[in-house]
Amino acid sequence: MAFTASDLSVLAYANNFTLWHYTTVDDSVATADYFVSAAGMLNVNDLIIANIDTDGTKVTTFYVVSANDGSSVTITAYA
């Protein structure tokens, strides 16, 4: 599946930090450049709460935007 912009929403914004929520039927959103079409909105260190595989075995994972150069977006599972 592909990223769907309408499934990404802002939960909170303050001091150049955004807390996002994303929901998808995809199994994984951590693939390379999954969020590349949202590169203009996502900033390094933003946090994404992702509800993944919502039509199967639902999983909620927290991700941090670890890199964004405008043409590539990398997220890392929050540890």
SVG drawing of the C-alpha trace seen along z (x, -y; Angstrom):
<svg xmlns="http://www.w3.org/2000/svg" viewBox="-10 -27 28 37">
<polyline fill="none" stroke="black" stroke-width="0.4" points="0.0,0.0 1.0,-3.6 1.0,-6.6 -2.4,-8.3 -2.2,-11.9 -5.7,-12.1 -4.8,-9.4 -2.1,-11.7 -3.3,-14.2 -1.8,-16.6 -2.6,-15.9 -0.5,-18.7 1.9,-21.4 4.2,-23.5 7.7,-25.0 8.5,-23.6 7.5,-20.1 4.5,-18.2 2.8,-15.1 1.1,-13.2 -1.3,-10.3 -1.3,-8.0 -3.7,-5.1 -3.3,-2.5 -4.1,1.0 -0.4,1.3 1.7,3.9 4.7,1.5 5.2,-2.2 9.0,-2.0 9.9,-1.2 12.2,-3.6 10.5,-6.9 7.0,-5.7 6.3,-9.3 8.2,-11.1 5.0,-12.8 4.6,-14.4 8.2,-15.7 7.0,-19.3 5.0,-18.8 7.3,-16.5 10.3,-17.8 13.2,-15.9 12.3,-14.9 8.5,-15.0 6.7,-12.0 4.2,-9.9 1.8,-7.6 1.0,-4.9 -1.9,-2.5 -0.7,0.2 -2.5,3.1 -5.9,1.9 -7.7,4.5 -5.6,7.4 -3.5,7.7 -3.6,4.1 -0.4,2.6 0.4,-0.8 4.0,-2.0 5.6,-5.3 8.0,-6.6 10.4,-9.6 11.2,-11.4 15.0,-10.8 15.8,-12.4 14.1,-14.6 16.0,-16.3 12.9,-17.2 13.3,-14.4 13.7,-11.5 12.1,-10.9 13.3,-8.4 11.4,-7.3 12.8,-5.2 10.8,-3.3 10.9,-5.1 12.8,-3.2"/>
</svg>
